[in-house]
């Protein structure tokens, strides 16, 4: 294992542990991947993040092959398919945070209740229809829900965030859970007012051109 690979593996472990630290994940649920060379590196199946080491991270080819003595996350298909089909994405985070998952359980998309939804690429966060975890069908549904978006919900399951880097994918995951939390509370208060598609489209453009990093909403 050379230095670049060790650094990439270490970043995957750190991101998986950060999901737990942020309260977005618990136990062995959730998974993280990063594009690496001709394939990707992904968290292993069934290993608690507290015990995870760089050596446990699984190298996965775009053809789905991996070392026979290692088992990748059961959700490797949508990680592989997102990274194979989206050149703008370098990392994928999947988790089961409480508020995202609550809306996913109700199979509800998130509308434009806050301008920060523009950070995800459009006026809604879609909820992909249900399919069993780990299946090719789920991967196809997730890809459709992620069209022109960086995040989506998965019906009766959880959420996905895909970013240019692991740092960005994790940031998007936190922002999505925050938005879902705000929306859940607003629904208890009353009927949230929605921003127009025009306003969200304008905000998407403002995020692209704001600050030194023109493509990074974090620089707003």
C-alpha positions as CSV (number, residue, x, y, z in Angstrom):
1,X,0.0,0.0,0.0
2,X,1.6,3.3,-1.1
3,X,1.2,6.7,0.6
4,X,-1.6,7.9,-1.7
5,X,-3.6,4.8,-1.0
6,X,-3.1,4.9,2.7
7,X,-4.1,8.5,2.8
8,X,-7.3,7.8,0.8
9,X,-8.2,4.8,3.0
10,X,-7.6,6.9,6.1
11,X,-9.9,9.6,4.8
12,X,-12.7,7.0,4.2
13,X,-12.3,5.8,7.8
14,X,-12.3,9.4,9.1
15,X,-15.4,10.3,7.1
16,X,-17.3,7.2,8.4
17,X,-16.3,8.0,12.0
18,X,-17.4,11.6,11.4
19,X,-20.9,10.4,10.4
20,X,-21.1,8.8,13.9
21,X,-19.7,11.9,15.6
22,X,-22.2,14.2,13.9
23,X,-25.1,11.9,14.9
24,X,-25.9,11.0,11.3
25,X,-25.2,7.3,11.8
26,X,-25.1,4.6,14.5
27,X,-23.6,1.1,14.7
28,X,-22.8,-0.6,11.4
29,X,-25.4,1.2,9.3
30,X,-24.3,3.7,6.6
31,X,-21.3,3.6,4.3
32,X,-18.7,5.8,2.6
33,X,-16.7,5.6,-0.6
34,X,-14.2,7.7,-2.5
35,X,-13.0,7.5,-6.1
36,X,-9.5,6.1,-6.3
37,X,-7.5,5.5,-9.4
38,X,-9.5,3.2,-11.7
39,X,-12.1,2.3,-9.1
40,X,-13.1,3.3,-5.6
41,X,-12.4,2.6,-1.9
42,X,-15.4,1.7,0.2
43,X,-16.1,0.9,3.9
44,X,-16.4,-2.8,4.7
45,X,-19.6,-4.7,5.5
46,X,-20.7,-5.0,9.1
47,X,-17.8,-3.4,10.8
48,X,-18.5,-0.7,13.5
49,X,-16.7,2.5,12.6
50,X,-15.0,2.7,16.0
51,X,-13.1,-0.5,15.1
52,X,-12.4,0.4,11.5
53,X,-8.8,0.8,10.3
54,X,-7.4,1.9,6.9
55,X,-6.6,-1.7,6.2
56,X,-10.3,-2.6,6.5
57,X,-11.3,-0.3,3.7
58,X,-12.1,-2.3,0.5
59,X,-10.8,-1.5,-2.9
60,X,-13.5,-2.1,-5.5
61,X,-13.2,-2.1,-9.3
62,X,-15.9,-0.5,-11.5
63,X,-16.7,-4.1,-12.5
64,X,-17.6,-4.9,-8.9
65,X,-14.5,-7.0,-8.2
66,X,-12.7,-6.8,-4.9
67,X,-10.2,-8.9,-2.9
68,X,-11.7,-12.2,-2.0
69,X,-10.7,-11.9,1.6
70,X,-12.6,-8.6,2.0
71,X,-16.3,-7.8,1.9
72,X,-17.5,-4.4,0.7
73,X,-20.5,-2.6,2.1
74,X,-23.8,-4.2,0.9
75,X,-24.6,-0.9,-0.8
76,X,-21.5,-1.0,-3.0
77,X,-23.7,-1.0,-6.2
78,X,-25.0,2.5,-5.9
79,X,-21.6,3.8,-4.7
80,X,-20.0,2.3,-7.8
81,X,-22.8,3.4,-10.2
82,X,-22.8,7.0,-8.9
83,X,-19.1,7.3,-9.2
84,X,-19.0,5.6,-12.6
85,X,-21.8,7.8,-14.1
86,X,-21.1,11.2,-12.4
87,X,-17.8,12.7,-13.3
88,X,-18.6,15.6,-10.9
89,X,-18.7,13.3,-8.0
90,X,-15.6,12.0,-6.2
91,X,-17.2,10.6,-3.0
92,X,-20.5,9.2,-1.8
93,X,-21.9,9.1,1.7
94,X,-24.9,7.0,2.7
95,X,-26.5,7.2,6.2
96,X,-29.7,6.8,8.2
97,X,-30.0,10.1,10.1
98,X,-33.2,10.6,12.0
99,X,-34.9,13.4,10.2
100,X,-33.9,12.4,6.7
101,X,-35.0,8.9,7.4
102,X,-38.3,10.0,8.9
103,X,-39.2,11.8,5.6
104,X,-37.9,8.7,3.7
105,X,-40.2,6.5,5.8
106,X,-43.1,8.7,4.7
107,X,-41.8,8.7,1.1
108,X,-41.9,12.5,0.9
109,X,-39.7,14.7,-1.1
110,X,-38.3,17.9,0.5
111,X,-39.7,21.1,-1.1
112,X,-38.0,24.5,-1.3
113,X,-38.7,25.6,2.3
114,X,-35.3,27.1,2.7
115,X,-32.9,28.7,0.1
116,X,-30.2,26.3,1.2
117,X,-31.9,23.6,-0.8
118,X,-30.2,25.2,-3.8
119,X,-26.9,23.7,-2.4
120,X,-28.2,20.3,-3.6
121,X,-28.7,21.5,-7.2
122,X,-32.5,22.3,-7.5
123,X,-35.8,23.1,-5.9
124,X,-36.5,19.7,-4.3
125,X,-34.8,16.8,-2.7
126,X,-36.3,13.8,-4.3
127,X,-37.2,10.5,-2.6
128,X,-36.4,7.5,-4.6
129,X,-39.1,4.7,-4.6
130,X,-38.4,1.7,-2.4
131,X,-36.3,-1.2,-3.4
132,X,-34.4,-3.8,-1.2
133,X,-31.1,-2.6,0.0
134,X,-28.0,-3.6,-1.9
135,X,-29.9,-4.4,-5.1
136,X,-29.3,-3.2,-8.7
137,X,-32.9,-1.9,-8.7
138,X,-32.1,0.4,-5.7
139,X,-29.0,1.7,-7.5
140,X,-31.1,2.6,-10.6
141,X,-33.7,4.3,-8.6
142,X,-31.1,6.3,-6.6
143,X,-29.4,7.4,-9.8
144,X,-32.7,8.7,-11.2
145,X,-33.4,10.6,-7.9
146,X,-29.9,12.1,-8.0
147,X,-30.3,13.5,-11.6
148,X,-29.1,17.1,-11.5
149,X,-28.9,16.8,-7.7
150,X,-26.2,16.0,-5.1
151,X,-28.5,14.4,-2.6
152,X,-31.6,12.2,-2.4
153,X,-33.7,10.2,0.1
154,X,-34.3,6.5,-0.3
155,X,-37.9,5.4,0.6
156,X,-38.1,3.5,3.9
157,X,-34.3,3.6,4.1
158,X,-32.2,6.7,4.4
159,X,-30.2,9.2,2.3
160,X,-27.4,9.6,-0.1
161,X,-25.0,12.6,-0.6
162,X,-22.5,12.7,-3.4
163,X,-19.8,15.4,-3.6
164,X,-16.6,16.3,-5.4
165,X,-14.7,15.2,-2.3
166,X,-15.3,13.3,0.9
167,X,-15.4,16.6,2.8
168,X,-18.1,18.0,0.4
169,X,-20.2,14.8,0.5
170,X,-20.1,14.8,4.3
171,X,-21.0,18.6,4.4
172,X,-23.9,17.9,2.1
173,X,-25.1,15.1,4.3
174,X,-25.1,17.3,7.4
175,X,-26.8,20.1,5.5
176,X,-29.6,17.7,4.3
177,X,-30.2,16.4,7.8
178,X,-30.4,20.0,9.0
179,X,-32.9,21.0,6.4
180,X,-35.0,17.9,7.1
181,X,-35.0,18.8,10.8
182,X,-36.0,22.4,10.1
183,X,-38.8,21.2,7.8
184,X,-40.1,18.7,10.3
185,X,-40.3,21.4,13.0
186,X,-41.9,23.9,10.6
187,X,-44.6,21.4,9.8
188,X,-45.5,21.3,13.5
189,X,-45.6,25.1,13.7
190,X,-47.8,25.5,10.6
191,X,-47.7,25.4,6.8
192,X,-44.2,26.3,5.5
193,X,-44.1,28.8,2.7
194,X,-42.3,27.6,-0.4
195,X,-39.8,29.5,-2.4
196,X,-40.4,29.6,-6.2
197,X,-38.4,27.6,-8.7
198,X,-37.1,30.9,-10.1
199,X,-35.8,32.0,-6.7
200,X,-34.1,28.6,-6.1
201,X,-32.6,28.7,-9.6
202,X,-31.2,32.1,-9.0
203,X,-29.7,30.9,-5.7
204,X,-28.1,28.0,-7.4
205,X,-26.4,30.4,-9.7
206,X,-25.4,32.7,-6.8
207,X,-23.8,29.7,-5.1
208,X,-21.7,29.0,-8.2
209,X,-20.4,32.6,-8.4
210,X,-20.0,33.5,-4.8
211,X,-16.6,33.9,-3.1
212,X,-13.2,32.7,-4.2
213,X,-14.4,29.1,-4.7
214,X,-17.0,29.7,-7.4
215,X,-18.4,26.2,-7.3
216,X,-18.5,25.8,-3.5
217,X,-21.6,26.8,-1.6
218,X,-19.6,26.5,1.6
219,X,-17.9,29.7,0.6
220,X,-21.2,31.7,0.7
